[in-house]
Each structure stands twice: as C-alpha cells, then as structure tokens.
C-alpha cells in the first residue's frame, strides 16, 4: 500500500486520492464498541462483577490482534459475567454509554446521502438494538447474552446465522448486506478500531480506522487519529 499522507491534522489517508463523494457509496458499516460509542460494553458490564480489569485486559489483547481466536476470547470474557443482574446492563447504557463525537453527524449525513446503515459488533444485542433504534440503523449483527432469572448465565445464545459475531462474521454480514441491496462491496464504507474489524474493512471500497489499534491504522485507507467520526466528511464529502 502507498505511503500514508496526513490529509488534515489527525487525519491520515493512503491508497486513494480525495476528495470522494459520500453519494458514490451505498452502504456504511460501523463497528460499535469504541467506534460508534465511547466504551467497550463487556468491560463495563464486568465492572458490576468486580472483574473489569481482568476482562478489559482480554479485550485489549483481542482488539490489538494478540489473541488469534476472537470467539474463545469473547467466551472467556462472557463467562466472567455470570451472575451479573440484567439491571446492570441498563445502567451501563444509561450512565456510561454515549455516542462518540461526530457519530450522529456522520450517520445522519450518510442517511441524507441515501446510504443504508449497518451496525456490526462483537458486542451485544442489548446495546446494538438500542443504538439501532436511536439512530435509525437499517441492519445490525451482534451477540446475544443468555439470561436466566434476571441475571447473566455466563454464556451466549446461538442465533439463526451462527454463534458469535467475530471478524469473519462481520465480513460475511457486510457482503450479505451488499448482496441484499444489489450493490458491490466497493460501494461500501467500513469503519472500525480493532483487529476483528479488519476482515470487513478488507472487502469494503473504503476502510476507515477510528482512534484504532496500530495494526488497524496501518491497514486502513483512512485513519482518524484525532477528532470525531465526522472528520471522515472532510475526505468523503456530503455533496
């Protein structure tokens, strides 16, 4: 890939010549945790069990690409959540979760330009469903926590598409959504921050790293290293 160029302060590009037009794309796919929103939800849920440091260490290693088996790393983390009351999830959503700077601006600009929106997450349906409804997201894919008698069981529920949304599932969902919409993957934008976002970023027409791990920044066509998600609108212009 060509050498990266600083297009604007905190905004690095490589492999293409800007500006591009947002309307030239038909789909925007976004990771959720630490990309669209400000937290890693699994880490904050673990705080309720007094295990945040332990879980966060696994999350960090997974996002940096230091754990080869993402599914196993997620199972390990979720197992540590056993017994956490469901009320703790709502507390995380209400008190700790917020959209990252520029997130709503970017999503609204994409919607205004006619793009469909896809939220793909290694996180949980409890949160993706709420973010979907909040922003009017068209498609989502994420993991479902198993609940029994008002508390987490430490496991996840298999869904019709499979067991866990990992990097390969994110890629499959992006490609399946493109097929459903009758568009080519090159007409999709993909935005993420961790190693499990690289597969979907690799098949999209434009890959964007947001305050990302080094491995992700190196491979992305756009790296937003400072400022909000709406920095992308300097490169992919709304009109």
HUNORUR-V88933 format. One record per backbone hydrogen bond with DSSP energy under -0.5 kcal/mol. NH is the residue of the N-H (numbers start at 1). CO is the residue of the C=O. If there is no record, write none. Layout:
nh=NH co=CO
nh=NH co=CO
This chain:
nh=5 co=13
nh=7 co=5
nh=7 co=11
nh=8 co=11
nh=11 co=8
nh=12 co=223
nh=13 co=5
nh=14 co=221
nh=18 co=16
nh=19 co=235
nh=20 co=235
nh=22 co=237
nh=24 co=21
nh=25 co=22
nh=26 co=187
nh=27 co=187
nh=28 co=116
nh=29 co=189
nh=30 co=118
nh=31 co=191
nh=34 co=39
nh=35 co=32
nh=36 co=31
nh=36 co=32
nh=37 co=32
nh=38 co=98
nh=41 co=39
nh=43 co=40
nh=44 co=40
nh=45 co=41
nh=46 co=42
nh=47 co=43
nh=48 co=44
nh=48 co=45
nh=49 co=45
nh=49 co=46
nh=50 co=47
nh=51 co=46
nh=55 co=51
nh=56 co=52
nh=57 co=53
nh=58 co=54
nh=59 co=55
nh=60 co=56
nh=61 co=57
nh=62 co=58
nh=63 co=59
nh=64 co=60
nh=65 co=62
nh=66 co=61
nh=67 co=61
nh=68 co=66
nh=70 co=68
nh=73 co=69
nh=74 co=70
nh=75 co=71
nh=76 co=72
nh=77 co=73
nh=78 co=74
nh=79 co=75
nh=80 co=76
nh=80 co=77
nh=81 co=78
nh=82 co=79
nh=83 co=152
nh=84 co=81
nh=86 co=150
nh=88 co=85
nh=89 co=85
nh=89 co=86
nh=90 co=86
nh=91 co=87
nh=92 co=88
nh=93 co=89
nh=94 co=90
nh=95 co=91
nh=96 co=91
nh=96 co=92
nh=97 co=92
nh=100 co=36
nh=103 co=100
nh=106 co=102
nh=107 co=103
nh=108 co=104
nh=109 co=105
nh=110 co=106
nh=111 co=107
nh=112 co=108
nh=113 co=109
nh=114 co=111
nh=115 co=110
nh=116 co=26
nh=118 co=28
nh=119 co=139
nh=120 co=30
nh=120 co=118
nh=121 co=141
nh=125 co=143
nh=127 co=124
nh=128 co=124
nh=129 co=125
nh=130 co=126
nh=131 co=127
nh=132 co=128
nh=133 co=129
nh=134 co=130
nh=135 co=131
nh=136 co=132
nh=137 co=132
nh=138 co=117
nh=139 co=117
nh=141 co=119
nh=143 co=123
nh=144 co=157
nh=145 co=143
nh=146 co=155
nh=148 co=151
nh=151 co=148
nh=152 co=84
nh=153 co=146
nh=157 co=144
nh=159 co=162
nh=162 co=159
nh=166 co=164
nh=170 co=166
nh=171 co=167
nh=172 co=168
nh=173 co=169
nh=174 co=170
nh=175 co=171
nh=176 co=172
nh=177 co=173
nh=178 co=174
nh=179 co=175
nh=180 co=176
nh=181 co=177
nh=182 co=178
nh=182 co=179
nh=183 co=178
nh=187 co=184
nh=188 co=185
nh=189 co=27
nh=190 co=206
nh=191 co=29
nh=192 co=208
nh=195 co=63
nh=197 co=194
nh=198 co=195
nh=201 co=197
nh=202 co=198
nh=203 co=199
nh=203 co=200
nh=204 co=200
nh=205 co=185
nh=205 co=188
nh=206 co=188
nh=208 co=190
nh=209 co=222
nh=210 co=192
nh=210 co=208
nh=211 co=209
nh=211 co=224
nh=213 co=193
nh=216 co=213
nh=217 co=213
nh=218 co=214
nh=219 co=215
nh=220 co=216
nh=221 co=207
nh=222 co=207
nh=223 co=12
nh=224 co=209
nh=224 co=222
nh=225 co=10
nh=225 co=223
nh=226 co=10
nh=229 co=101
nh=231 co=228
nh=232 co=229
nh=233 co=230
nh=234 co=231
nh=235 co=232
nh=236 co=232
nh=237 co=20
nh=237 co=235
